[in-house]
Amino acid sequence: MALLPKLRQLIKRPVSASTVGVRRPTAGPRRGDAPHEDALRAMLNDDPNNIKAFQALVEIVRRRAAETGETEDPLTAPHPDETYEADRKRRGDLAVWALAEELAGHPRAWYPLVELARLSLDDDKEGAVRRLATAAERDTSGIALSEAVGVLREAEMPVDALGLGLGHWRAREHNPEVGRQLVLAAIEAGRPFEARHHLDSLGLHPDASAVAAIRTELEPHVKAAEDASPGSVHP
């Protein structure tokens, strides 16, 4: 089954907030990593945006999904081909989707929404952008917004990244990393004027040292983009 139809089935499944972060019961024997998984889920129950705990739990669920259905002796099984590896990745993506969707039921969760968006960008761009917008709205620090803009930049969607950022960025209050991501997105979108505007807007943030570091890093890139612009005037 293709990834998107399966993900849509998972999206429609009702999620109870009372089960968020709880390891799903199984009739089989407990695996050796079960105590670690339980500890990680407890951490995510307290803070669904604990990125390190989420990524560690992702490693467990991906490994478990990859092992599902593998009954051949690894010493005698044929070397995995591309189809086999693609199937392993699909099972892993589905397992991560189920985990992220479960944790996204927490009213304060934004990072699981970012991961859901990352998984669905190829097949459902509009849905992915909506999830990123919701993630940004759930977080007042701006960290979720910087992550969301970064996801869109990684997907080579800088114009969408700018649209998301401009709709949510509060330069005085948000983490300066949001401004950094928007400057880079503007450069990638071929909009040097916007890049300069966002770089200047960073000056509104009270953390002068953080802003100075970002200015030092990005000023040469903004200047190069301005010089390369067809409308630039050279002496």
N, C-alpha and C positions, 0 to 999 in steps of 0.2 A: 504494500500500500504506500502511496506517495506520502510525503511528510505532512503537507498542508492538510489534506482531508483528515488524517489521524489527529493532528493538532486541533482542528476544529471540533472533533468529537470530544477532545479533552476540555476545550474551552467551555463547551455547553454543559459539562458535567457540574452539578452543584457542589460547592465547597463549603463546608461548615467551619466557621472560625474557631470552633472549639477543638478541632483536630489539627490546626496549623502547627507544624513543627513536631508532630507526633509520628514516630516510626510506624509505618503500616504493618498490621499484624500479618504473620505468615504461618502456614501450617508446617513448613519445613524446619529443619534444625537451624539454630542461630549460628551465623557465620562468625568467624574470628574477628571481623571488623565491626560487629554489631555494637559492642560497647562504645567504640569510637563514634559510630554513627549516632547512637543515642545521645552522646555528649554534644556532638555538633548540632543536632536537632534542638537540644535544650538551649544551646547558645542562640540559635536562630529564633527560637520561640521568644527569648528575651529581647533580641535585637535582630529583626529580619533583614537588616541592612549590614550585617557583619560580613564584609566581603571575603575575608580570609576563611571564615567558617563555611560560607556558602561554597567557595571554590574547593575547599577540602571535601565537602560533602558531594560535590559534583564529581570529583575523582572517584569516589566510592560508587556512586550510582552508575557512572559510565563504565567502570570496570565490571560491575555486576551485570549490566545490560549486555556488555560484549561477551560475557561468559554464558549468557542464557542460550540454551539450545545447543551448546557445543558439547557433543558427546564423544567425538572422535579422540583417539589417543594422539596427543600433540606430537609424539615421536614418529608416528606413522602417517599422520594426516598429510594431504598434499599441501604444497605451499599456497597460502591464501592469494587469490587473484584480486583484481580490482573490484569485481562484483561483490566478493566476500567482504572486502574491506569497506565498501560503500554500505553494505547491509549492517555491518558492525557500527558504523558511524550513525546510520539512521536510528538504530536501536538506542544508541547512546543519546542522540538528540531528543528522542521521545522521552527517555527517562529524565533528562534534565528539564524538558518542558513540564513534565508532570510535577517535578520537584518545585520548579519556579512558580507554576500556577498555584500549587498548594500554599506556598509561602506568601504569594501575592494577595491571598485572602486577608492577611493582616492589614488593618487600616493604615499603619505607618510604613508599610513595606514599599520601597521604591526600587531597590536593587533587583529583586526578582522580576519586576516589570521591565527593567533594562535588559535582562537576559532573555525574557520572552520576546522582546522586540528584536534583539539580535538574531534569534533563531528564526523569526518569521519575516525578516526584511526581504528575502529573495522572493517569497511567494505572496506576501501580503503587505505591501509597502504602506498603504494607508493605515492598516491596523497597527503596524509597528510604530508608526509616527504617533498614533493616538496613545499607545502604551507609554512611549517616551514622554509625551506631554503630561500624562497622568503622573508618571514618576516625578517629573519636575515640580508638579503642583503639590506633591506630598512632602516635599523637603524644602525647608526654609533656608538652609545653609547655602544652596547653590551647587552642592557636590553632585546631586542627582542630575542637575541640568548640565554640568560639565561632562559627566559620563554619557548623557544622552547625545549631546552634540558630538562627542568623540565617536560614538557608535556610528552616527550618520557620516562623519568624515571618513571613518574606516571603510564604509560602504561606498565611498566616492559619491556622496550626495551632499556636497557643501552648500548648495542653495537651500535644501531642506533643513540643513543644520542651522543656517542663518535664520530661516523663518521660525524655527523652534526657539532659538536663542532670543531673538528680538521680542518674541511674545511673552517671555518669562524673565529675562535678565533684569536684575536690580543691581546696578553697578556699585551703589554705596553699601549694600548689605551682603551680596553674594560673595562666595569665595572667588578671589581674583582669577582662579583657573578658568572660570567661565569666560571671562574676557579674553584670556589667552586662546582658548579654543575658538572663539568667534573671530578673532583676528586671523588665525590660521585658515578658518573656513572661508573668510572673505578673500584671502589671497588665492586659495584653491579655486574659488568661484570666479576669479578674474575681476574682482571688485576692489581695487586698491584704495579708492576713496572711502569705502566702508571699513576697510582694514585700518586706515588711519583714524577714522572716527572712533572705532572701538578701542584702539590703543589709547587715544586721548581720553576716552570715557573712563578708562581704568583709573585715571587720576582722581576720580571721585571717591575711591575706596580709601578708608582710613589707614590701612596697613601699607605705609609708604615704602617699607623695605621690600615687601613682596612685589609691589607694583614696580619698583625700580628694577628688580631682578628680571621681571617679565619684559619691561621696556628694553633693557640691555640685550635680552635674547632676541626680541622680535623686531626692533627698529631696523636692523640691516635688511631683513626680509621685506618689511613694508616699503622701505626706500627702494629696494630693487624692483618691487612690483610697480611702484609709482613710476620709476624710470622706464620700465618696459611697457607702460600703458601708452596706447596710441595718442592720447590727448596730452601726454606730458610735454613740457617745454624745457629744452636743454639750453644752457647759456652758450 
